[in-house]
Amino acid sequence: SRSAAAVMVETPAGCLFEDIQYEDIQVEAAVGRGTFGVVFKAVWKGKDVAIKTIESENERNAFLVELRQLSRVNHPNIVKLYGSCDNPVCLVMEYAECGSLYNLLHSADPQPHYTASHAMSWCLQCAQGVAYLHSMKPKALIHRDLKPPNLLLVARGTVLKICDFGTACDIQTYMTNNKGSAAWMAPEVFEGSNYSEKCDVFSWGIILWEVITRKKPFDEIGGSAFCIMWAVHRGTRPPLIKDLPEPIESLMTRCWDKEPSQRPSMEEVKNTMSHLMKWKCCHR
C-alpha cells in the first residue's frame, strides 16, 4: 500500500517521486536543522542525499506541507525531492555539498572570497526559483521564509537551490517557529495582515543587500526578533551601499518598499537581474 504521506501528494506528470524504504538509506551524520526537523546526510542508491526527519507530532503538519509543495515543483534552483519514507517519517532530498549561502557569507575563518559576479548570480538564481514558484497554477506558491540559511549551494558554490518549504500555512505556527527569520520578513507578514507572494520579493531585497555587503541585516539593532520587527514596521531598512550602481540600488529599495503593491513582481526582478548581468558582462 502507498504511504499516508504519498497518498496526500498529487504528483504532477513526469515528476518521479518514490516511496522509499528506510532500510535502503545509510544515514551518516546530522548536518543541520530546517524550520522543522533535523537534516542528516545519507546515502541512497549510491548517491549522497539529505534526509529530513521530524522530531515531534507537532512537526508532522509542516512535514506534509513541505512534501506536498516540493512534489509539485521541478526547477534547477529548487532543491529536488526524491521521495519520502513512512516509518520513520522523513523526506529524502538532494544533498547540497557546499552548505548554505548564509554559512558562506558569514563563516568566520577563513572567509571564502567571492566576486560581484558571484553575488549577482546567486541573487538571480534565487529570483529564478522564486519566480517559478510564483508562476505555479492554479495559484502562486509563496515560500514565506526566504533567507540565506534556506539557500543551498552545489557545484562548487556556483549553483543555488532554494530549500525549506515546511513553513506551515497557518501563520501562528509560522511566527512561533521562525523567530530567526525576522531580519528578512516583510512587515505585512509579522503584522498579521493579508499577504501575497510580494512578501518573498521583500525578503529577496534584503538578501541582495546581505550578499553585496556580506553583513547580517539589522545586526546593529541587536536584541530580539521583536526589536527588528518593530524597526522594520517603523520603516527602518538596511543602510544604502556606497557606490552601488543606481539600477541595482533602485531594484533593491523597490523590493523592500513597505507597500507590497509598490514592489516589483519576482518575474520583473528576474528579468532586471538578467539584464543587469548581461550589461555588466559587456561593460567590464
N, C-alpha and C positions, 0 to 999 in steps of 0.2 A: 504493500500500500504506500501511497505517496505520503510524505511527512506533512504534518499540520502546517508547517511553515510554507512548504512548497505549494500546498493547495491554495494558500492565500494569495499566491502570486500569479497574475496572468502575464506570462512572459510573452513579449512580442515575438512574432515570427522571426526566425533567424538568430535569436539570442540563445546560445547554448548555456543552459543553466541546470546544474545537476544536483540530485540528492546524493550527498557524499557520506560514505560510512566513516565514522570517526577512527575506526581501526586502520583505515588506509592512510591516515595522516601521521607523520612523525613530528611531534612538537619539539622544538629546540629551546627557545628562550623567550621570556617576556620582553617586548621591545617598547611598550608604551601603553597609553590609555586613550580611548576616544571620549566623546561626550558621554558615552556609556560604555561599559565593558573594558576588558583588558585585551590588548593585542599581543599575540605571540608570533614569532617567526616559526615556520614549519616547512616540511617538505611533503608534497603530494604529487603523485605520478611523476616523480623525478624532478619537479621544479619547485623553486622557492615560492612559498605563499605566505600571506599573513592570515592568521585566523583571529576572529574577534569573538570572545566568549562573554556571556552575561553573568554577573555576579549575584543578582537577586531577581526575584519575581518582578519587582518594580521596573526592571530594565527590559522586560520582555516586550512591552509595547514599543519602546524605542527601537528594539531589535527588529520587530516586524515592519515598522515604518522604513527602516534602512533597507531591509530585504526587498520590500515592495518597490521602493524608489530605485535602488540600484539595478534591480532586474529589468526595469523599463529602459535603462539608458545604455547607450553604446557610443562612446566618443573617446578619441585618443587622449583628451585631457581630463578624463574622469576615471577614477580607479575601477578596474574591472572586477566584477563579481563572478567567481567560478561556480559557486553553489553554496549549499548550506547543509549542516548536519542537524539531526533531530535530537540526538541523545549522546553527549550533552549538546545543548542548543548552541550553535556557532555559525558564523559566516566565514566562508573561505574566499579570500580575495587576492588580487595581485599584490606582490611584495615590492615595496619601494626601497631599493637598496641604499639610496642616498639620504634617507630620512626626510625630515620636514624642512620646508623653506625657513621656518622660524629658527630651527637649530643652525641652519647655515648662516642666517643673518646675524644671529646673536651669540653663536658659540664663542666661548672665551678664548680658546687657546689651541693652536694658532688660528686666527681668523682667516677663513678662506678668502682669497682675492676674487672679485668678480668685476666685470666691466659694466658700463651703462647699457651696452647691447644685451648683456645677460639680463639686467634688471628689466629692460623693456620687453624682452622676450617672455620672461616669467609672467609679467602682468598681462601681456597679450594672450598667452596661453590660458591664463585664468579666465580672462574675458571670453575667450572662445568656448571654454567649457560651460561657463555660466550662461552665455547667450544661447547655447544649445538647450540647457535646462529650461530657460525662459520660453523657448520656442515649442516646447512639448505640447502636444494636443491630448485630450480636449482642453487642459488648462496648464498654464505655466507651472513648472516645478520650481519652488523657491527653496534655496539652500538654507537661508536664515543664519548660518553660522560660519560665514566665510572669514577666515583669518589664517595667517601663515602656519600655525600648528596643523591646520587641516589641508595644507597644500603640500603634497609629497613630491619628491624628486627622484627621477630614474635617469638612466642613460648618462651617467657621469654628471648629473646635475643639469642636463640641458633640457629635459622634458619634465613638464609639471603636470601633476594629476590631482584633481580635487577629490577629497575623501570626507568621511564622517557625515553621512546623511541621516543619522539617527535622531536629529533634533525633532523631538516629538511635536506633533501638530498642535497639542494643547499648550498654550503659551505659559501656563503656570509651571508645568514640568520643565519647560524650556528655560524659564527665568531661574528656576531653582538650580538646574544643572549647569547653567552657563555663566556663573559668576565670573569666570575667566575670560569672557567674551566682551566685556563692557567697552573696551577701547575701540572695537570695530563695529559696535552695534548702532544701527540707525535709531535716532531719537523716537520715531513713531513706534518702534518695537518695544522699547522699555517703558514708554509712556502708556502702553496698553491700547493705543489707537488701532484702527484698522490699518493694516499694512499690506503692501503689494510686493511684487518682485523688485520694486525700486529699493527695498531695504538692502538687497545684495549689491546694488550699484553704490550705495553709501559705503558699505564695507570695502568694496573694491578701491574706492578713492583713498581710504585710509591705508590700505595695503600698498598702493602705489607710492604714497609718501614714505612709508616704512622701508620699502625696498630701495628707494633712491637715497634716503638719509642713513639707512642702517641703524636707526634709533627706534626704540619701542614707543609707540604712540602714547601720549599723555603720561609718560614716565615721571615727568616733573611734578605732576599733580600728586603722585604717590597715593597712599591711603587705599581706601576700599573701592570696590566697583561702584558703590553709591556716589562717591566723590566724582568719579569720571562721568557717570550718567548725569549728575547734576550740572557739571561744567558743560557737557555736550548739549544738554537741554537748554542751557542759557546761551548757547551759540559759540562756545569755545571750540576751536579746531586746531589741529597741529600747525605750528608756525610755517609760514611760506618759506620756500627753499631759495637761497641766494643763487642767482644766475641760472635758474631753471628756465628752459625755453618757454616762451609765452604759451604756445599751443598746449604744452603738457600741463602747465600750471592751470590754464583755463579749464581743461578737461577735469583735472583733479578737484578743483574748487566747485565745479558744477556738480560733480558726483556727490560731494558731501553737503550740498545745499539742504537746509532744514526742510524745505518743501519738496516732497517726493516728485511732484509734477514738474518741478524745475530741473530735475536730474535727467541726464540723457538715458535712453534705453541701453541695455547691455549690447544690443546689436550695434548701436551707434558708437559705443565705447570701443568695441572690437574693430569696427571699420576705421575709426580715427587712429587707434593704435597701429593698425596695419599700415595706414597711410604714413604716419609719422616715422615708422621704422623704415619704410621704403625711402622716404625723403632723407632720413639720416644716412642711409647707406649711400645715397647719391651725393651727399654733401659732406664727405669726410674731410 
